[in-house]
Amino acid sequence: MSDKLIVRYCMECGKVKYPSDTEWEYPTKINYKILSDILLSHGYCEPCGEKAVAEARAEIARLKQNV
C-alpha cells in the first residue's frame, strides 16, 4: 500500500486542511486523479470544534438539571 495524504475535513462547515497548509479552506476544485491518494480525516476545524464543545456542554448541563 502506498503512502496516502491525510486531509482533514470539517464535518460541520466542509472546509479542508492539507498537511502543508496553515489555514482551513473550502475546497474549490477536486482533482479526481488524486482522490485515490487521499485519506479524509473527519473532525472539526477550530471554530466548529469550539461550537460543538459548547453545545455539548450546554446539553450536559441541561440534562443534569432534569435529573
C-alpha positions as CSV (number, residue, x, y, z in Angstrom):
1,M,0.0,0.0,0.0
2,S,1.4,3.4,-1.0
3,D,1.5,6.3,1.5
4,K,-1.6,8.4,1.3
5,L,-2.0,12.0,2.0
6,I,-4.2,12.6,5.1
7,V,-6.5,15.6,4.5
8,R,-8.6,16.9,7.5
9,Y,-12.2,17.5,6.7
10,C,-14.6,19.6,8.9
11,M,-17.9,17.7,9.3
12,E,-19.7,21.0,10.1
13,C,-18.6,23.6,7.6
14,G,-17.0,21.4,4.9
15,K,-13.6,23.1,4.9
16,V,-10.4,21.0,4.4
17,K,-6.9,21.4,5.6
18,Y,-4.0,19.7,3.9
19,P,-0.9,18.9,6.0
20,S,1.2,21.6,4.2
21,D,-1.5,24.3,4.8
22,T,-1.8,26.5,7.9
23,E,-5.4,27.5,7.2
24,W,-8.7,25.7,6.7
25,E,-10.2,26.5,3.3
26,Y,-13.3,25.5,1.3
27,P,-12.3,23.1,-1.5
28,T,-12.5,24.9,-4.8
29,K,-11.8,22.0,-7.2
30,I,-11.3,18.3,-6.8
31,N,-8.7,16.6,-8.8
32,Y,-10.3,13.2,-9.4
33,K,-6.9,11.8,-10.4
34,I,-5.5,12.2,-6.9
35,L,-8.6,11.1,-4.9
36,S,-7.2,7.6,-4.6
37,D,-4.1,9.1,-3.0
38,I,-6.1,10.8,-0.2
39,L,-7.5,9.7,3.1
40,L,-10.1,12.0,4.7
41,S,-9.8,12.5,8.4
42,H,-13.2,13.7,9.6
43,G,-13.4,16.1,12.5
44,Y,-13.9,19.8,13.1
45,C,-12.0,22.9,12.3
46,E,-11.2,25.1,15.3
47,P,-14.3,27.3,15.2
48,C,-16.7,24.5,14.5
49,G,-15.0,22.3,17.2
50,E,-15.4,25.1,19.8
51,K,-19.0,25.4,18.9
52,A,-19.6,21.7,19.1
53,V,-18.0,21.5,22.5
54,A,-20.0,24.5,23.8
55,E,-23.2,22.8,22.5
56,A,-22.3,19.5,24.2
57,R,-21.5,21.2,27.5
58,A,-24.9,23.1,27.4
59,E,-26.7,19.9,26.7
60,I,-25.0,18.1,29.6
61,A,-25.9,21.0,31.9
62,R,-29.5,20.8,30.7
63,L,-29.7,17.1,31.3
64,K,-28.2,17.4,34.8
65,Q,-30.9,19.9,35.7
66,N,-33.6,17.5,34.7
67,V,-32.3,14.6,36.9
